């Protein structure tokens, strides 16, 4: 048990039809396979992070549920169909009710993340009440957030949530801690993100990169000038 009692909350929506913005590049079957491999890499990084007290996966997807249970994560269904913000909020409310010390949340589409990066973010987190954030590469998304206590700051995720989250923390009289990590920063939503991921040194050795290469995606990206 971590002395800070930080629990990870990972929301995973139903996999069928996921990643629609990659449709110009990937078939439905490829998109499904991609999210499966990304999700597995993220969850493996989370559950092997020694500074976390536990992992909660908010989902109703059967494949995600089976994977989470196999990895020893706790599965919660409340809020799983309420979008990213709704899923995280349901998880953090449960942790707050259980008097957990803190909540860390991250998405399932940052496959270059490592347990070392997560540990560095946890290590930067201050005693509560506190708020730590590790942004997306474009400084728009909030790819990892830690709140102590779990409901210390109201959260609202989306394509432009980073600066609103900084403002939300300050409105709660909390000075946010910002820490940048290249693997955490690289979320995959658009075709250009695939190209950026493949250029990222942290992608080397990941199963996600091996999958993309096996599917011939680097050549498709190059043909499109990405």
Secondary structure by P-SEA (a helix, b strand, c coil): ccccbbbbbbbbcccccccccccccccaaaaaaaaaaaaaaaaaaaaacccccbbbbbcccaaaaaaaaaabbbbbcccccccaaaaaaaaaaaaaaacccbbbbbccccccccaaaaaaaaaacccccbbbbbbccccccccbbbbcccccbbbbbccccaaaaaaaaaaaccbbbbbbbcccccccccaaaaaaaaacccccccaaaaaaaaaaaaaaaaaacc
